[in-house]
Amino acid sequence: MLYQQAPQSSQPFVVTVIKEPVPHTTIMDVIFGSMALTAVLVAAALVLGGLLAVVLIRWNRSHPSGLGHMPSVSPLVAPRADRSSSPTR
């Protein structure tokens, strides 16, 4: 194990640390960043909502409702006369 040592200089040396300028964050940077994040989230929600709608519509069309299914609970859909348990007028 033979190591050679570098010759030592008798003169001192000075190290100067130069800091890089740090960009300041302004209120406009924060507003722009939050609006960009909101736009990305809204776009993702629209795409995923559209995909879910397509899947549900296709599934609903391929599985027509039969007599074994529960009736609609929507107030906008009138019950059919053949499924209605209420007396007729």
Sequence and secondary structure as in RCSB ss.txt:
>XXXX:A:sequence
MLYQQAPQSSQPFVVTVIKEPVPHTTIMDVIFGSMALTAVLVAAALVLGGLLAVVLIRWNRSHPSGLGHMPSVSP
LVAPRADRSSSPTR
>XXXX:A:secstr
         SS               HHHHHHHHHHHHHHHHHHHHHHHHHHHHHHHHHHHHS   TTS     T
TS   TTT  S   
